[in-house]
Amino acid sequence: MRRVWGYLAALVVMSSALVLGPSSPACACSCAEPDPVENAAWADLVFVGVVVDLDRPVFSTSSGDLMTARLTVERVDKGSAAGHVDVRTAIEGPSCGFDFVEGNRYLIYSRDGQTSLCAGNKLLGAAPEVALDSDVPLVALAAAAGTAVLVALILWRVLRRRGAAGPAAGPASAGPAGQAADQDSA
């Protein structure tokens, strides 16, 4: 039984390390008051679009790692774009990443396929009429399935060991001599 608790303790420690993971120093993003004229001058593409898919890195080592938002273009104010546009941004706000949400409509200021919290992007509201392209996070599903299999194996082994130990020996299971004693007392 001690060995099982040791395995479970190791599993908890390893899971905690994955969840908490290595962290990097925090940095804050500070932006000047947005000015639409300056934002448009900076950008090579200004458009209104709806986020239909977000592609975040599975394993991130920094808040500055990039994620990609796929937007369906509805209107172009500067530059040229049609259909879908992929825009990259940092995954977190402290690194000036813009917080996209699937199904929302935005006014986007982009330069070289990138945008940020300081670019002057604006949330224009929800767009329930636009179909989302969201894909199933296969890595998350695989990790969950692997964890479930590991837990099942540990439980199976624990139950198997308990079954192999059998009932405790006592007067009721003394064997042929115990049976004779039971018959004499009856």
C-alpha positions in Angstrom: 0.0 0.0 0.0 2.9 2.3 0.7 4.1 1.9 -2.8 0.7 3.0 -4.2 0.8 6.1 -2.1 4.3 6.8 -3.4 3.1 6.5 -7.0 0.1 8.7 -6.3 2.4 11.3 -4.6 4.7 11.3 -7.5 1.8 11.7 -9.9 0.5 14.7 -7.9 4.0 16.3 -7.9 4.5 15.8 -11.6 1.0 17.1 -12.4 1.6 20.2 -10.2 4.8 20.9 -12.0 3.1 20.8 -15.3 0.3 23.1 -14.2 2.4 25.6 -12.3 5.4 25.2 -14.7 8.3 27.5 -15.1 7.3 31.2 -15.1 9.0 34.1 -16.6 9.3 37.6 -15.1 6.2 39.7 -15.5 6.3 42.9 -17.5 3.5 45.4 -17.8 2.2 46.8 -21.0 1.4 50.5 -21.0 -0.1 52.3 -24.0 -0.8 55.9 -24.8 -4.4 57.0 -25.2 -5.5 55.5 -28.5 -5.6 57.9 -31.5 -7.4 56.5 -34.5 -5.5 58.8 -36.9 -2.1 57.6 -35.6 -3.2 54.0 -35.4 -4.4 54.1 -39.0 -1.1 55.8 -40.1 0.9 53.0 -38.3 -1.1 50.1 -39.7 -0.9 48.7 -43.2 -4.3 47.0 -42.8 -7.3 48.3 -41.1 -10.5 46.2 -41.2 -13.6 45.0 -39.4 -13.7 41.3 -38.9 -15.1 38.5 -36.7 -12.9 36.1 -34.9 -13.7 32.6 -36.1 -10.7 30.7 -34.7 -7.9 31.2 -32.2 -4.7 29.2 -32.3 -2.8 29.5 -29.0 0.5 27.7 -28.5 0.0 24.5 -26.5 3.2 24.9 -24.5 4.1 28.5 -23.8 7.3 29.7 -22.1 6.6 33.4 -22.1 3.6 35.8 -22.2 5.3 37.2 -25.3 4.7 34.0 -27.3 2.4 34.6 -30.2 -1.1 33.3 -30.9 -3.0 33.6 -34.1 -6.5 34.9 -34.5 -8.3 34.0 -37.8 -10.9 36.7 -38.7 -13.6 36.7 -41.4 -13.2 40.1 -43.1 -16.4 42.2 -43.3 -15.0 45.6 -44.3 -11.6 46.9 -45.2 -10.7 50.6 -44.4 -7.1 50.5 -45.4 -5.0 48.0 -47.4 -6.4 44.9 -49.1 -7.9 41.7 -47.6 -10.7 39.4 -48.5 -12.1 36.2 -47.0 -10.0 35.4 -43.9 -7.1 37.2 -42.3 -4.7 35.7 -39.8 -3.4 38.2 -37.2 -0.8 37.4 -34.6 -0.5 38.9 -31.1 1.2 38.1 -27.8 -0.8 35.6 -25.8 -1.2 37.8 -22.7 -1.9 41.4 -21.9 1.2 42.0 -19.9 3.2 41.6 -23.1 0.7 43.8 -24.9 -1.2 40.9 -26.4 -4.7 41.7 -27.6 -7.4 39.6 -26.0 -9.4 38.2 -28.9 -12.6 36.2 -28.2 -14.1 33.9 -30.8 -17.4 35.1 -32.1 -16.8 38.8 -31.5 -16.5 41.5 -34.1 -13.5 43.9 -33.9 -12.0 46.9 -35.7 -8.4 45.8 -36.2 -5.3 47.8 -36.9 -2.6 45.5 -38.1 1.0 45.9 -39.5 2.8 43.0 -41.1 0.2 40.6 -39.9 0.6 41.6 -36.2 -1.4 43.7 -33.8 -1.2 44.5 -30.1 -3.1 45.9 -27.2 -1.7 49.4 -28.0 -2.7 49.3 -31.7 -6.1 50.8 -31.0 -8.3 47.7 -31.8 -11.9 48.0 -30.7 -14.5 45.4 -29.7 -17.6 46.1 -31.8 -19.8 43.4 -30.2 -20.8 39.8 -30.6 -21.4 38.3 -34.0 -23.7 35.3 -33.4 -24.5 35.1 -37.1 -21.0 34.1 -38.2 -20.0 30.4 -38.0 -16.9 29.6 -36.0 -14.0 27.5 -37.4 -13.0 26.3 -34.0 -11.1 23.0 -34.0 -10.9 20.5 -31.2 -7.7 20.9 -29.2 -6.3 17.5 -29.9 -3.4 17.8 -27.5 -5.7 18.6 -24.6 -7.9 15.6 -25.5 -4.8 13.3 -25.7 -3.5 14.6 -22.4 -6.9 14.0 -20.7 -7.1 10.5 -22.3 -3.6 9.6 -21.1 -4.4 10.8 -17.6 -7.6 8.7 -17.5 -5.7 5.6 -18.7 -2.9 6.2 -16.1 -5.5 6.6 -13.2 -7.4 3.5 -14.4 -4.1 1.5 -14.5 -3.2 2.6 -11.0 -6.7 1.7 -9.6 -6.6 -1.6 -11.4 -3.2 -2.4 -9.8 -4.4 -1.4 -6.4 -7.6 -3.5 -6.6 -5.7 -6.4 -8.0 -3.2 -6.4 -5.1 -6.0 -6.2 -2.6 -7.7 -9.1 -4.2 -4.5 -11.2 -4.3 -4.0 -10.7 -0.5 -7.3 -12.6 0.1 -9.3 -12.6 3.4 -7.4 -12.6 6.7 -6.8 -16.0 8.2 -8.9 -16.7 11.3 -10.9 -19.4 13.0 -13.6 -19.4 10.3 -11.1 -20.3 7.6 -9.0 -22.7 9.5 -9.4 -25.5 7.0 -10.3 -29.2 7.7 -9.5 -29.0 11.4 -11.7 -25.9 11.7 -14.5 -27.7 10.0 -14.3 -30.6 12.5 -14.4 -28.1 15.4 -17.4 -26.4 13.9 -19.2 -29.8 13.5 -18.4 -30.8 17.1 -19.9 -27.6 18.5 -23.1 -27.9 16.4 
